[in-house]
Amino acid sequence: MTEPAPEYPTTGSASVEVDASAEDVYAFLIDLDRLPTLSPENERCEFLGDATAVAVGVRFRGFNRARDYEWHADCEVTVADRGRAFAYVVPPKFEHATTWRYDIVSTGPDSCTVTETFDAPLLSMPDVYPGRIEGRCENLQKACETTMANLRSAFA
């Protein structure tokens, strides 16, 4: 009898209350110079092509590091809803792309709730995923929690 293939989680999220307006938080998140200051893996981002600002369809490259492993990944903005949401897929045009999303809900003139989510279907495909799947979703979940805590701190 063959054992069933293990099932790997592919999604996660973290939320935080931030003492800043939804507009200010959105501006921070779409600033590709400041966005990497929040993440435990992303070290820097740069626009691709002639782009100079985030908008739907704009591509950028993220340069990442986890312990001694470094990589870069191209991303495409899929949502740029000022003061409400920012999302992108990694890599663009790939059927199993990971989606990263930030939803911002205003809770007052100088406060909001921010939720970062990821949906990484590739994590359920050990024959396709280029890295070690086991534990990766949990690492991404911890990264979301760290990113959100850093966002709150950035406005403290």
Secondary structure, DSSP 8 states (H G I E B T S, - for coil): ----------EEEEEEEESS-HHHHHHHHT-TTTGGGT-SSEEEEEE-TT--S--TT-EEEEEEEETTEEEEEEEEEEEEETTTEEEEEESTT-TT-EEEEEEEEEEETTEEEEEEEEE-GGGG-TTT-SS--TTHHHHHHHHHHHHHHHHHHHT-
